[in-house]
């Protein structure tokens, strides 16, 4: 059974039935569910936690979704830093996107596919990662 990393934007979609992306996110994971397991990392957990008042609510969400929590290796942390430096040297000006580099590097190092709606930086800086994105 392969493990697939689920980006925080997809988790947010799943938690909000009124999201315009809820149906895509739910149906995409449902189509992948029979032969894969889904994981998040501490960055995704943290990004998702901002929508909740207590840790128990966040824990309940991930238990309901049956998503495992995987730690980010030092190799992935190193790769994230290098990719971010490359982004800045190419003229990238956003300073608040480092979490995307942690997520992309984690997927790259572990060989995870990544379910996301954010193609741009992931495809540009982590071309080895199979992205599962809207058509």
N, C-alpha and C positions, 0 to 999 in steps of 0.2 A: 504494500500500500504506500503510495507516494504522499509526501507531505507538501501542502501548498500554503504559502504565506498569504494572508489576507490583509490588505492595506486598511488603514483606519477609515478611509472614505467609504469603503464597502461595509465595514462594521456599522458605521453611522447610518448608512442606507438601510441596513437590516433592522436597526433599532427604531427607525422612524417610518411607519407604514405610509405616511403622507409625503415622503421624499419622492421626487420625480425619478430617482434611480432605484427605488426600492424593488420594483419588479425585476429590473435587470439583475441586480445583485442577488436577489433571492433565487431567481431561475438559473442563474449561472452557477451558483454554489450547489443547487439541487442537481443540476446536470453532471456535476463533478463528484458528487457525494458518494456514489456507489463504489468508486475505486480509489478514493483519496481521503486523507484526513487533513483538517485545516488547523493551521497554527498562526499565532501572533508572536510578537516579541515585546520586550519591555517598552520600547518606543511607541508601538501601536497601542499597547495597554494604556500608557500615559496619555496619549493623544485622545483616546476614547473616554478616559476618566473625567475629562473636563465637563462632560454633559451630565454628570451624576453628583449627588450630594455626599454619598457615602461609599466606602470601599465595598461594602456588602452589596450595593446595587450593581457595581461594576463586576464583581465576582459572579453575581447571579446572571448577568448578561452572558458572560463567557461560558458559564456552566450550561445555560440554556442553549447556546450556540454549539456547545461541545468543541470549543477551540482550545488546543493545547498552548502552553506558553513555553517558548524556546528562548534560551539565552543567546545573546550575540557574542560570537567568539572574538578573540583579540585580532585575528586575521581580518575579520569583517570590519571591526572598528578601525583598524589601520587603513583598509581599503576605502572606507567611508571618508576618512580625513583626506586621503589623496584625491579622491573624486571631487570633493568639495574645493580643494585647492585648484584643481583643473578647471572647475566651473568658474571660480573667481578670476583666474588668469585669462579665461575666454571672455571676460567682461561681465560675468554674472554679478548682479548688484544686490540681490535679495540675501539678507543675512539670516532670515528665519527659516531656511529650508534644509538645514543640516539634518533634521529627522528623516527626510526623504533619502538622503545619502546613507544613513544608517540602515534603513529598510532595504534599499537597493543592494547595498554591500552584503547584508545578511543573506538575501536571496541568492546573490552571485556566489558567495563562498560555500553555502550549504547546498547549492544546486536546486533550490526551490523554484517552482513557478510562482508568479505573483499575480493575484487577482487585484486589480486596481482600475480606477478611472483616469489616472494621471500618467499618461504615456510619456510625455516629453522628456523629463530628466531621467526617468528610468531607462528609456531606450537609448538616450544619448550617452549616458555614463556607465550603464551596465548592460551592454549589448548581448551578453551571454544569457541574460535572464529571459525566460519565456514569460511574456506578459499576456495575461488573460484580460482583455479590455473590450469595451463596447465596440461594435462594428462601426 
